[in-house]
Amino acid sequence: MADFHYAGIAADGKSCQGSIRAASAEAARLRLLGQGITPTRLGNGVSGTLPGPALDRSASTIRLKRADVLLFTREMAHLKRADIALDRALGLLGEVATNQRLKAFVDRVNESVRGGQSLYQALLPFERDLGRRYLVLIRAGEASGALAVVLKELAAQLEADDQLRQHIGSAMIYPAILLVVSALSVVVLLVFVVPQFREIFDSMGDALPYLTRVVLDISDFLRAHWLAVTLALAALLVLGRRWLASSRGRARLHTWLLAIPLLGQVLQDLQLAVYFRTLGGLLQRGVPLVESLGIAGDAVTNTALRADLVPLVDVVKGGKRLSTGFDTRWFAGSSTAQLLRVAEETGNLHGTATALADRYEEQGRRSTARVLAVAEPLIIIVLGLMVAVIIMAILGGVMSINETV
């Protein structure tokens, strides 16, 4: 057991300091949290240093991952449903935080709440990681007295988003593996297998079939300039990333992606699902339509699609019906505009937006299945054709030698 000196913030928001006896610095910190004191400085009595983890809770140094945000939201929803005071709930959550990053975040938020700020104000410095939709819904939940309900809905939405990402990611693993194996197989054939026939074919000269000479030339080029080819590919990758980092390059790429058959439809459906789900959730919580449209537009990551959705804010500001703005190319042939027109007449815009989100998400899942059903055999066929061409080139050269002999 040792004595630890501390400085912190008490439950009433006032600064306090003193000493506490505990087996370790971490145990001392947990005891202080249990007493309603949030430690800002903790050191032992001998050296006065900080033996425990540094309590750096500056918003600029804390970067949250999606798993951290989900855990925070889910646990806070459980604690608020149990009618636990906000500062006490944050203190309990800080005790069970699974990593130092989340612990520092919770402690920082708890300090702000104990200092008299609302949860929305305490979370505002972390908008970069939480997103505008998250913060607006928190603000709406506090204003309506339904914070526990909002936290539960946010947790459910975050879990649904993660499940969708995992579904798409797992579905793309097999095609990605096929693609990598295909490229490696062709490289191995050209670099290691084809050169074994070089000595046999050299005596034939120009009498070799054209296809055989082309394959031999490609093999020789790769073997002689493999370093230059590698550096060129690396340079293209770096330049491509810089181009995509620019707004013009990103917009061009997003436009191309949406134009790809099948894949473009998948991306469009999933992005529209995010848009309408965000819009429906915000409207359900009483957020004004103009503000909801702006936040929903920001939630769309595809710049080409967002360029047609953001102007809907001006449509509503101009006094027109929202449904009149859904006459863009992305909604051609769909009943989205008609459904929204009916929703405006019946006053159930948030319910219709949520239903549209479910519909677009289901369409996206079905489209993903169709893309995979086409991509997997297509990759196998292309690989088979490339290997067949190399084998035909070798066999053609061997047959030419036999004919000459």
RODRENGU-683799 format. One record per residue (C-alpha): y, x, z; residue in three letters. Coordinates in Angstrom, 3 decimals. Layout:
BEGIN
+----------+----------+----------+------+
!        Y !        X !        Z ! type !
+----------+----------+----------+------+
!        Y !        X !        Z !  Ala !
...
+----------+----------+----------+------+
//
This chain:
BEGIN
+----------+----------+----------+------+
!        Y !        X !        Z ! type !
+----------+----------+----------+------+
!    0.000 !    0.000 !    0.000 !  Met !
!    3.516 !    1.210 !   -0.779 !  Ala !
!    7.076 !   -0.041 !   -0.468 !  Asp !
!    8.902 !   -0.944 !   -3.672 !  Phe !
!   12.638 !   -1.467 !   -3.974 !  His !
!   13.741 !   -4.184 !   -6.369 !  Tyr !
!   16.756 !   -5.916 !   -7.806 !  Ala !
!   16.433 !   -9.313 !   -9.402 !  Gly !
!   17.591 !  -12.887 !   -9.823 !  Ile !
!   16.639 !  -15.469 !   -7.210 !  Ala !
!   15.668 !  -19.092 !   -7.861 !  Ala !
!   19.275 !  -20.236 !   -7.392 !  Asp !
!   20.454 !  -17.862 !  -10.120 !  Gly !
!   22.073 !  -15.376 !   -7.726 !  Lys !
!   21.419 !  -11.645 !   -7.771 !  Ser !
!   19.313 !  -10.226 !   -4.948 !  Cys !
!   17.745 !   -6.950 !   -3.923 !  Gln !
!   15.398 !   -5.651 !   -1.250 !  Gly !
!   11.984 !   -4.108 !   -0.796 !  Ser !
!    8.444 !   -5.444 !   -0.892 !  Ile !
!    5.122 !   -3.964 !    0.152 !  Arg !
!    2.300 !   -4.060 !   -2.408 !  Ala !
!   -0.626 !   -2.035 !   -3.729 !  Ala !
!    1.003 !   -1.327 !   -7.096 !  Ser !
!    4.150 !   -1.949 !   -9.059 !  Ala !
!    2.477 !   -4.732 !  -11.056 !  Glu !
!    1.284 !   -6.407 !   -7.860 !  Ala !
!    4.813 !   -6.158 !   -6.457 !  Ala !
!    6.253 !   -7.754 !   -9.587 !  Arg !
!    3.758 !  -10.631 !   -9.415 !  Leu !
!    4.542 !  -11.216 !   -5.731 !  Arg !
!    8.257 !  -11.374 !   -6.509 !  Leu !
!    7.654 !  -13.875 !   -9.334 !  Leu !
!    5.573 !  -15.947 !   -6.929 !  Gly !
!    8.540 !  -16.013 !   -4.548 !  Gln !
!   10.836 !  -17.260 !   -7.309 !  Gly !
!   12.501 !  -13.879 !   -7.891 !  Ile !
!   12.690 !  -12.464 !  -11.403 !  Thr !
!   12.795 !   -8.640 !  -11.057 !  Pro !
!   15.217 !   -6.739 !  -13.276 !  Thr !
!   14.595 !   -3.369 !  -11.630 !  Arg !
!   11.573 !   -2.209 !   -9.681 !  Leu !
!   10.946 !    1.267 !   -8.283 !  Gly !
!    8.984 !    2.923 !   -5.501 !  Asn !
!   10.652 !    4.295 !   -2.424 !  Gly !
!    9.882 !    7.940 !   -3.154 !  Val !
!   11.112 !    8.668 !   -6.630 !  Ser !
!   13.180 !    5.597 !   -7.344 !  Gly !
!   11.720 !    5.525 !  -10.848 !  Thr !
!   10.120 !    2.579 !  -12.555 !  Leu !
!    6.369 !    3.041 !  -12.084 !  Pro !
!    5.512 !   -0.184 !  -13.850 !  Gly !
!    6.206 !   -1.217 !  -17.452 !  Pro !
!    9.827 !   -1.094 !  -18.502 !  Ala !
!   11.436 !   -4.507 !  -18.235 !  Leu !
!   13.414 !   -4.315 !  -21.462 !  Asp !
!   14.268 !   -7.909 !  -22.287 !  Arg !
!   17.004 !   -7.427 !  -24.854 !  Ser !
!   16.625 !  -10.034 !  -27.586 !  Ala !
!   17.183 !   -7.384 !  -30.253 !  Ser !
!   14.175 !   -5.353 !  -29.051 !  Thr !
!   11.715 !   -8.243 !  -28.692 !  Ile !
!    9.866 !   -9.276 !  -31.841 !  Arg !
!    7.483 !  -12.192 !  -31.422 !  Leu !
!    4.380 !  -12.787 !  -33.494 !  Lys !
!    3.237 !  -16.235 !  -34.543 !  Arg !
!    0.443 !  -16.088 !  -31.965 !  Ala !
!    3.031 !  -15.432 !  -29.236 !  Asp !
!    5.148 !  -18.404 !  -30.292 !  Val !
!    2.083 !  -20.653 !  -30.413 !  Leu !
!    0.873 !  -19.555 !  -26.969 !  Leu !
!    4.338 !  -20.011 !  -25.451 !  Phe !
!    4.752 !  -23.470 !  -26.971 !  Thr !
!    1.271 !  -24.693 !  -26.052 !  Arg !
!    1.431 !  -23.489 !  -22.452 !  Glu !
!    4.953 !  -24.819 !  -21.948 !  Met !
!    3.815 !  -28.203 !  -23.274 !  Ala !
!    0.998 !  -28.295 !  -20.696 !  His !
!    3.297 !  -27.276 !  -17.848 !  Leu !
!    6.046 !  -29.746 !  -18.767 !  Lys !
!    3.543 !  -32.588 !  -19.067 !  Arg !
!    2.613 !  -31.788 !  -15.458 !  Ala !
!    6.306 !  -32.423 !  -14.610 !  Asp !
!    6.917 !  -28.844 !  -13.444 !  Ile !
!   10.527 !  -27.692 !  -13.309 !  Ala !
!   11.575 !  -25.615 !  -16.303 !  Leu !
!   12.318 !  -22.404 !  -14.409 !  Asp !
!    9.092 !  -22.700 !  -12.425 !  Arg !
!    7.117 !  -23.336 !  -15.630 !  Ala !
!    8.623 !  -20.235 !  -17.217 !  Leu !
!    7.799 !  -18.206 !  -14.109 !  Gly !
!    4.167 !  -19.341 !  -14.209 !  Leu !
!    3.955 !  -18.621 !  -17.921 !  Leu !
!    5.344 !  -15.131 !  -17.368 !  Gly !
!    2.538 !  -14.443 !  -14.895 !  Glu !
!   -0.197 !  -15.319 !  -17.393 !  Val !
!    1.428 !  -13.741 !  -20.482 !  Ala !
!   -1.222 !  -11.898 !  -22.483 !  Thr !
!    0.961 !   -8.954 !  -23.582 !  Asn !
!    4.143 !   -7.136 !  -22.619 !  Gln !
!    5.977 !   -8.502 !  -25.657 !  Arg !
!    5.456 !  -12.109 !  -24.601 !  Leu !
!    6.104 !  -11.256 !  -20.952 !  Lys !
!    9.473 !   -9.696 !  -21.785 !  Ala !
!   10.376 !  -12.737 !  -23.902 !  Phe !
!    9.479 !  -15.235 !  -21.173 !  Val !
!   11.306 !  -13.222 !  -18.513 !  Asp !
!   14.423 !  -13.078 !  -20.690 !  Arg !
!   14.327 !  -16.831 !  -21.302 !  Val !
!   13.702 !  -17.485 !  -17.607 !  Asn !
!   16.706 !  -15.372 !  -16.630 !  Glu !
!   18.920 !  -17.402 !  -18.954 !  Ser !
!   17.582 !  -20.715 !  -17.645 !  Val !
!   18.078 !  -19.626 !  -14.042 !  Arg !
!   21.597 !  -18.646 !  -15.024 !  Gly !
!   22.366 !  -22.252 !  -15.922 !  Gly !
!   21.568 !  -22.371 !  -19.641 !  Gln !
!   19.439 !  -25.010 !  -21.310 !  Ser !
!   16.138 !  -24.034 !  -22.887 !  Leu !
!   17.736 !  -24.361 !  -26.326 !  Tyr !
!   20.531 !  -21.966 !  -25.359 !  Gln !
!   18.039 !  -19.543 !  -23.806 !  Ala !
!   15.930 !  -19.519 !  -26.983 !  Leu !
!   18.884 !  -19.240 !  -29.370 !  Leu !
!   18.902 !  -15.381 !  -29.436 !  Pro !
!   15.317 !  -15.530 !  -30.760 !  Phe !
!   16.058 !  -17.752 !  -33.769 !  Glu !
!   14.846 !  -14.950 !  -36.064 !  Arg !
!   11.280 !  -15.382 !  -34.785 !  Asp !
!   11.283 !  -19.054 !  -33.800 !  Leu !
!   13.105 !  -20.574 !  -36.765 !  Gly !
!   15.870 !  -23.178 !  -36.960 !  Arg !
!   13.477 !  -26.127 !  -36.964 !  Arg !
!   11.943 !  -25.006 !  -33.681 !  Tyr !
!   15.309 !  -24.670 !  -31.977 !  Leu !
!   16.709 !  -27.939 !  -33.315 !  Val !
!   13.661 !  -29.837 !  -32.108 !  Leu !
!   13.960 !  -28.213 !  -28.672 !  Ile !
!   17.604 !  -29.276 !  -28.546 !  Arg !
!   16.684 !  -32.821 !  -29.583 !  Ala !
!   13.916 !  -32.947 !  -26.981 !  Gly !
!   16.243 !  -31.868 !  -24.185 !  Glu !
!   18.929 !  -34.335 !  -25.274 !  Ala !
!   16.460 !  -37.251 !  -25.344 !  Ser !
!   14.559 !  -36.260 !  -22.198 !  Gly !
!   11.334 !  -35.874 !  -24.181 !  Ala !
!   10.980 !  -32.094 !  -24.059 !  Leu !
!    7.287 !  -32.276 !  -23.117 !  Ala !
!    6.560 !  -34.498 !  -26.121 !  Val !
!    8.503 !  -32.231 !  -28.475 !  Val !
!    6.712 !  -29.140 !  -27.190 !  Leu !
!    3.365 !  -30.856 !  -27.729 !  Lys !
!    4.327 !  -31.802 !  -31.293 !  Glu !
!    5.573 !  -28.284 !  -31.997 !  Leu !
!    2.326 !  -26.786 !  -30.686 !  Ala !
!    0.294 !  -29.158 !  -32.866 !  Ala !
!    2.403 !  -28.290 !  -35.922 !  Gln !
!    2.120 !  -24.548 !  -35.319 !  Leu !
!   -1.657 !  -24.866 !  -34.929 !  Glu !
!   -1.848 !  -26.888 !  -38.162 !  Ala !
!    0.218 !  -24.262 !  -40.003 !  Asp !
!   -2.061 !  -21.479 !  -38.728 !  Asp !
!   -5.176 !  -23.406 !  -39.745 !  Gln !
!   -3.763 !  -23.895 !  -43.243 !  Leu !
!   -2.952 !  -20.189 !  -43.553 !  Arg !
!   -6.411 !  -19.248 !  -42.324 !  Gln !
!   -8.002 !  -21.689 !  -44.769 !  His !
!   -6.126 !  -20.184 !  -47.709 !  Ile !
!   -6.681 !  -16.617 !  -46.520 !  Gly !
!  -10.423 !  -17.067 !  -46.020 !  Ser !
!  -10.711 !  -18.832 !  -49.366 !  Ala !
!   -9.082 !  -15.886 !  -51.147 !  Met !
!  -11.248 !  -13.194 !  -49.535 !  Ile !
!  -14.192 !  -13.543 !  -51.916 !  Tyr !
!  -12.111 !  -13.486 !  -55.141 !  Pro !
!  -10.187 !  -10.470 !  -53.820 !  Ala !
!  -13.424 !   -8.613 !  -53.098 !  Ile !
!  -14.713 !   -9.450 !  -56.575 !  Leu !
!  -11.506 !   -8.179 !  -58.129 !  Leu !
!  -11.623 !   -4.871 !  -56.231 !  Val !
!  -15.315 !   -4.359 !  -56.998 !  Val !
!  -14.664 !   -5.085 !  -60.668 !  Ser !
!  -11.917 !   -2.477 !  -60.909 !  Ala !
!  -13.950 !    0.133 !  -59.036 !  Leu !
!  -17.007 !   -0.507 !  -61.202 !  Ser !
!  -15.086 !    0.068 !  -64.402 !  Val !
!  -13.442 !    3.232 !  -63.029 !  Val !
!  -16.818 !    4.624 !  -61.905 !  Val !
!  -18.336 !    3.971 !  -65.319 !  Leu !
!  -15.455 !    5.618 !  -67.168 !  Leu !
!  -15.027 !    8.615 !  -64.850 !  Val !
!  -18.620 !    9.453 !  -63.887 !  Phe !
!  -21.082 !    7.772 !  -66.263 !  Val !
!  -19.486 !    8.008 !  -69.715 !  Val !
!  -18.769 !   11.808 !  -69.441 !  Pro !
!  -22.535 !   12.409 !  -69.094 !  Gln !
!  -22.865 !   11.491 !  -72.791 !  Phe !
!  -19.975 !   13.685 !  -73.945 !  Arg !
!  -22.144 !   16.693 !  -74.873 !  Glu !
!  -24.522 !   14.450 !  -76.811 !  Ile !
!  -21.727 !   12.828 !  -78.790 !  Phe !
!  -19.628 !   15.954 !  -79.478 !  Asp !
!  -21.859 !   16.996 !  -82.385 !  Ser !
!  -21.192 !   13.691 !  -84.166 !  Met !
!  -17.420 !   14.115 !  -84.445 !  Gly !
!  -15.772 !   11.333 !  -86.458 !  Asp !
!  -19.175 !    9.878 !  -87.362 !  Ala !
!  -19.222 !    8.116 !  -84.007 !  Leu !
!  -18.422 !    4.398 !  -84.030 !  Pro !
!  -14.767 !    3.563 !  -83.372 !  Tyr !
!  -15.557 !    1.754 !  -80.100 !  Leu !
!  -17.457 !    4.788 !  -78.799 !  Thr !
!  -14.552 !    7.136 !  -79.610 !  Arg !
!  -12.062 !    4.833 !  -77.848 !  Val !
!  -14.164 !    4.649 !  -74.687 !  Val !
!  -14.643 !    8.452 !  -74.700 !  Leu !
!  -10.891 !    9.001 !  -75.128 !  Asp !
!  -10.106 !    6.680 !  -72.228 !  Ile !
!  -12.669 !    8.465 !  -70.063 !  Ser !
!  -11.228 !   11.890 !  -70.962 !  Asp !
!   -7.704 !   10.720 !  -70.241 !  Phe !
!   -8.612 !    9.378 !  -66.787 !  Leu !
!  -10.497 !   12.542 !  -65.855 !  Arg !
!   -7.737 !   14.866 !  -67.079 !  Ala !
!   -4.754 !   12.919 !  -65.739 !  His !
!   -6.125 !   11.078 !  -62.702 !  Trp !
!   -3.377 !   12.478 !  -60.478 !  Leu !
!   -0.621 !   11.403 !  -62.865 !  Ala !
!   -2.187 !    7.937 !  -63.185 !  Val !
!   -2.377 !    7.615 !  -59.394 !  Thr !
!    1.240 !    8.703 !  -58.951 !  Leu !
!    2.362 !    6.334 !  -61.713 !  Ala !
!    0.606 !    3.401 !  -60.039 !  Leu !
!    2.151 !    4.343 !  -56.682 !  Ala !
!    5.608 !    4.563 !  -58.285 !  Ala !
!    5.142 !    1.158 !  -59.911 !  Leu !
!    4.132 !   -0.269 !  -56.549 !  Leu !
!    7.230 !    1.144 !  -54.829 !  Val !
!    9.569 !    0.016 !  -57.606 !  Leu !
!    7.919 !   -3.391 !  -57.660 !  Gly !
!    8.445 !   -3.829 !  -53.924 !  Arg !
!   12.103 !   -2.851 !  -54.251 !  Arg !
!   12.548 !   -5.276 !  -57.130 !  Trp !
!   10.937 !   -8.061 !  -55.120 !  Leu !
!   13.197 !   -7.241 !  -52.175 !  Ala !
!   16.221 !   -8.150 !  -54.323 !  Ser !
!   17.225 !  -11.792 !  -54.595 !  Ser !
!   17.032 !  -11.717 !  -58.397 !  Arg !
!   13.559 !  -10.187 !  -58.464 !  Gly !
!   12.245 !  -12.553 !  -55.808 !  Arg !
!   13.626 !  -15.577 !  -57.665 !  Ala !
!   12.069 !  -14.398 !  -60.933 !  Arg !
!    8.676 !  -13.830 !  -59.302 !  Leu !
!    8.715 !  -17.214 !  -57.578 !  His !
!    9.521 !  -18.887 !  -60.875 !  Thr !
!    6.609 !  -17.087 !  -62.560 !  Trp !
!    4.233 !  -18.032 !  -59.752 !  Leu !
!    5.071 !  -21.714 !  -60.083 !  Leu !
!    4.483 !  -21.496 !  -63.848 !  Ala !
!    0.905 !  -20.186 !  -63.463 !  Ile !
!   -1.630 !  -22.926 !  -64.288 !  Pro !
!   -3.454 !  -24.299 !  -61.224 !  Leu !
!   -2.106 !  -21.608 !  -58.886 !  Leu !
!    1.465 !  -22.785 !  -59.418 !  Gly !
!    0.442 !  -26.326 !  -58.507 !  Gln !
!   -1.175 !  -25.077 !  -55.299 !  Val !
!    1.974 !  -23.221 !  -54.252 !  Leu !
!    4.193 !  -26.178 !  -55.123 !  Gln !
!    2.093 !  -28.673 !  -53.151 !  Asp !
!    1.894 !  -26.484 !  -50.049 !  Leu !
!    5.628 !  -25.763 !  -50.094 !  Gln !
!    6.476 !  -29.455 !  -50.472 !  Leu !
!    4.122 !  -30.224 !  -47.587 !  Ala !
!    6.132 !  -27.858 !  -45.379 !  Val !
!    9.391 !  -29.407 !  -46.588 !  Tyr !
!    8.473 !  -33.032 !  -45.931 !  Phe !
!    6.743 !  -32.280 !  -42.619 !  Arg !
!    9.835 !  -30.498 !  -41.374 !  Thr !
!   12.069 !  -33.316 !  -42.597 !  Leu !
!    9.902 !  -36.019 !  -41.007 !  Gly !
!    9.673 !  -34.222 !  -37.663 !  Gly !
!   13.423 !  -33.693 !  -37.441 !  Leu !
!   14.273 !  -37.286 !  -38.400 !  Leu !
!   11.766 !  -38.616 !  -35.879 !  Gln !
!   13.615 !  -36.742 !  -33.129 !  Arg !
!   16.983 !  -38.183 !  -34.083 !  Gly !
!   18.392 !  -35.192 !  -35.963 !  Val !
!   21.003 !  -36.352 !  -38.518 !  Pro !
!   19.765 !  -36.600 !  -42.093 !  Leu !
!   22.171 !  -34.000 !  -43.506 !  Val !
!   21.203 !  -31.418 !  -40.895 !  Glu !
!   17.515 !  -32.262 !  -41.309 !  Ser !
!   17.703 !  -31.747 !  -45.077 !  Leu !
!   19.370 !  -28.355 !  -44.617 !  Gly !
!   16.747 !  -27.137 !  -42.162 !  Ile !
!   13.888 !  -28.505 !  -44.273 !  Ala !
!   15.286 !  -26.696 !  -47.316 !  Gly !
!   15.424 !  -23.443 !  -45.364 !  Asp !
!   11.754 !  -23.891 !  -44.416 !  Ala !
!   10.768 !  -23.608 !  -48.106 !  Val !
!   10.110 !  -19.933 !  -48.873 !  Thr !
!    9.844 !  -20.252 !  -52.667 !  Asn !
!   13.388 !  -19.669 !  -53.920 !  Thr !
!   12.854 !  -21.447 !  -57.247 !  Ala !
!   11.697 !  -24.608 !  -55.508 !  Leu !
!   14.310 !  -24.331 !  -52.773 !  Arg !
!   17.076 !  -24.145 !  -55.382 !  Ala !
!   16.271 !  -27.750 !  -56.376 !  Asp !
!   15.827 !  -29.011 !  -52.797 !  Leu !
!   18.927 !  -27.566 !  -51.119 !  Val !
!   21.377 !  -29.609 !  -53.291 !  Pro !
!   19.922 !  -32.784 !  -51.731 !  Leu !
!   22.323 !  -32.161 !  -48.847 !  Val !
!   25.269 !  -32.628 !  -51.219 !  Asp !
!   23.658 !  -35.774 !  -52.643 !  Val !
!   23.616 !  -37.396 !  -49.215 !  Val !
!   27.081 !  -36.090 !  -48.324 !  Lys !
!   28.371 !  -37.674 !  -51.526 !  Gly !
!   27.262 !  -41.101 !  -50.328 !  Gly !
!   24.290 !  -41.429 !  -52.663 !  Lys !
!   20.769 !  -42.372 !  -51.711 !  Arg !
!   18.422 !  -39.503 !  -50.933 !  Leu !
!   15.816 !  -40.822 !  -53.363 !  Ser !
!   18.214 !  -40.341 !  -56.303 !  Thr !
!   18.030 !  -36.583 !  -55.802 !  Gly !
!   14.275 !  -36.407 !  -56.380 !  Phe !
!   14.475 !  -36.523 !  -60.162 !  Asp !
!   13.803 !  -32.811 !  -60.656 !  Thr !
!   10.966 !  -31.255 !  -62.659 !  Arg !
!    8.879 !  -30.729 !  -59.530 !  Trp !
!    8.543 !  -34.480 !  -58.946 !  Phe !
!    8.055 !  -35.570 !  -62.543 !  Ala !
!    5.137 !  -37.986 !  -62.795 !  Gly !
!    4.905 !  -38.497 !  -59.026 !  Ser !
!    5.825 !  -41.509 !  -56.917 !  Ser !
!    7.835 !  -39.484 !  -54.380 !  Thr !
!   11.230 !  -40.885 !  -55.407 !  Ala !
!    9.934 !  -44.477 !  -55.362 !  Gln !
!    8.359 !  -44.059 !  -51.924 !  Leu !
!   11.557 !  -42.598 !  -50.521 !  Leu !
!   13.580 !  -45.447 !  -52.021 !  Arg !
!   11.364 !  -47.973 !  -50.255 !  Val !
!   11.592 !  -45.944 !  -47.032 !  Ala !
!   15.393 !  -46.017 !  -47.177 !  Glu !
!   15.319 !  -49.774 !  -47.584 !  Glu !
!   12.910 !  -50.279 !  -44.681 !  Thr !
!   14.446 !  -47.639 !  -42.404 !  Gly !
!   11.187 !  -45.692 !  -42.083 !  Asn !
!   12.270 !  -42.468 !  -43.742 !  Leu !
!   10.664 !  -40.185 !  -41.149 !  His !
!    7.296 !  -41.937 !  -41.425 !  Gly !
!    7.327 !  -41.739 !  -45.215 !  Thr !
!    8.291 !  -38.059 !  -45.125 !  Ala !
!    5.371 !  -37.315 !  -42.810 !  Thr !
!    3.009 !  -39.284 !  -45.048 !  Ala !
!    4.250 !  -37.353 !  -48.085 !  Leu !
!    3.629 !  -34.092 !  -46.219 !  Ala !
!    0.026 !  -35.143 !  -45.562 !  Asp !
!   -0.419 !  -36.113 !  -49.197 !  Arg !
!    0.972 !  -32.848 !  -50.574 !  Tyr !
!   -1.072 !  -30.798 !  -48.121 !  Glu !
!   -4.256 !  -32.592 !  -49.145 !  Glu !
!   -3.377 !  -32.065 !  -52.806 !  Gln !
!   -2.819 !  -28.390 !  -52.060 !  Gly !
!   -6.239 !  -28.071 !  -50.456 !  Arg !
!   -7.925 !  -29.762 !  -53.408 !  Arg !
!   -5.994 !  -27.600 !  -55.857 !  Ser !
!   -7.022 !  -24.490 !  -53.921 !  Thr !
!  -10.664 !  -25.491 !  -54.298 !  Ala !
!  -10.163 !  -25.919 !  -58.055 !  Arg !
!   -8.467 !  -22.521 !  -58.365 !  Val !
!  -11.324 !  -20.834 !  -56.535 !  Leu !
!  -13.872 !  -22.686 !  -58.661 !  Ala !
!  -12.205 !  -21.229 !  -61.776 !  Val !
!  -11.222 !  -17.779 !  -60.461 !  Ala !
!  -14.608 !  -16.619 !  -59.170 !  Glu !
!  -16.625 !  -17.098 !  -62.399 !  Pro !
!  -13.642 !  -15.898 !  -64.448 !  Leu !
!  -13.560 !  -12.570 !  -62.583 !  Ile !
!  -17.322 !  -12.184 !  -62.979 !  Ile !
!  -17.110 !  -12.933 !  -66.718 !  Ile !
!  -14.263 !  -10.440 !  -67.243 !  Val !
!  -16.156 !   -7.768 !  -65.297 !  Leu !
!  -19.297 !   -8.460 !  -67.322 !  Gly !
!  -17.387 !   -8.187 !  -70.597 !  Leu !
!  -15.768 !   -4.877 !  -69.624 !  Met !
!  -19.085 !   -3.371 !  -68.537 !  Val !
!  -20.732 !   -4.746 !  -71.677 !  Ala !
!  -18.091 !   -3.091 !  -73.882 !  Val !
!  -18.689 !    0.295 !  -72.203 !  Ile !
!  -22.461 !   -0.047 !  -72.533 !  Ile !
!  -22.169 !   -1.158 !  -76.165 !  Met !
!  -19.986 !    1.888 !  -76.867 !  Ala !
!  -22.593 !    4.238 !  -75.390 !  Ile !
!  -25.517 !    2.518 !  -77.117 !  Leu !
!  -23.605 !    2.496 !  -80.404 !  Gly !
!  -23.113 !    6.255 !  -80.156 !  Gly !
!  -26.795 !    6.842 !  -79.355 !  Val !
!  -27.898 !    4.644 !  -82.270 !  Met !
!  -25.567 !    6.544 !  -84.618 !  Ser !
!  -27.190 !    9.807 !  -83.555 !  Ile !
!  -30.665 !    8.386 !  -84.219 !  Asn !
!  -29.595 !    7.147 !  -87.644 !  Glu !
!  -28.162 !   10.580 !  -88.498 !  Thr !
!  -31.330 !   12.357 !  -87.365 !  Val !
+----------+----------+----------+------+
//
